[in-house]
């Protein structure tokens, strides 16, 4: 039986998730958009399977489109 995740998302933080293995996803948050983009870019450079979620506003994610400098 899987354990329940007891995690509350903070309003105003930026989130992205990394898939690590078959059934394991890690949710990562950063306080500012610049920090989140920097961390996201580092994982992309490491060839990780990663998904940008955006900014959490309490009920849904906003700013879900990510534009990184090439």
C-alpha positions in Angstrom: 0.0 0.0 0.0 1.4 3.4 -0.9 1.9 6.0 1.7 -0.1 9.2 1.5 1.8 12.4 0.7 1.3 15.0 3.5 2.6 18.0 1.7 1.1 21.5 1.4 2.0 23.7 -1.5 2.9 27.3 -0.5 1.1 30.1 -2.3 3.4 32.2 -4.5 6.2 29.6 -4.9 7.3 28.1 -8.2 7.2 24.4 -8.7 8.6 21.8 -11.1 8.7 18.0 -10.8 11.4 15.5 -11.7 10.5 11.9 -12.6 13.0 9.6 -10.9 12.3 6.0 -11.9 9.1 4.2 -12.7 6.8 5.4 -10.0 8.7 8.1 -8.2 8.2 11.9 -8.8 10.0 14.6 -6.8 8.3 18.0 -6.4 10.7 20.9 -6.1 9.9 24.5 -5.1 11.7 27.7 -5.3 10.8 31.2 -3.9 11.5 33.3 -7.0 11.1 32.7 -10.7 14.8 33.3 -11.3 15.8 30.7 -8.8 13.3 28.2 -10.2 14.4 28.8 -13.8 18.1 28.4 -12.8 17.4 25.1 -11.0 15.2 23.8 -13.8 17.9 24.6 -16.3 20.5 22.7 -14.3 18.2 19.6 -14.3 17.6 20.0 -18.1 21.4 20.1 -18.6 21.7 16.8 -16.7 19.2 15.2 -19.1 16.6 14.6 -16.4 12.9 14.0 -17.2 11.5 17.2 -15.8 8.1 19.1 -16.0 7.6 22.8 -15.3 4.4 23.3 -13.2 4.5 27.1 -12.6 3.5 29.4 -9.8 1.0 28.0 -7.2 -1.9 30.3 -6.5 -3.8 28.2 -4.0 -6.1 26.3 -6.4 -4.2 26.1 -9.6 -0.8 26.8 -11.2 -0.3 30.0 -13.1 2.7 31.0 -15.3 2.8 27.5 -16.6 4.8 28.4 -19.8 8.5 28.4 -19.3 10.9 30.4 -21.6 14.6 29.7 -20.9 17.4 31.5 -22.6 19.2 29.3 -25.1 
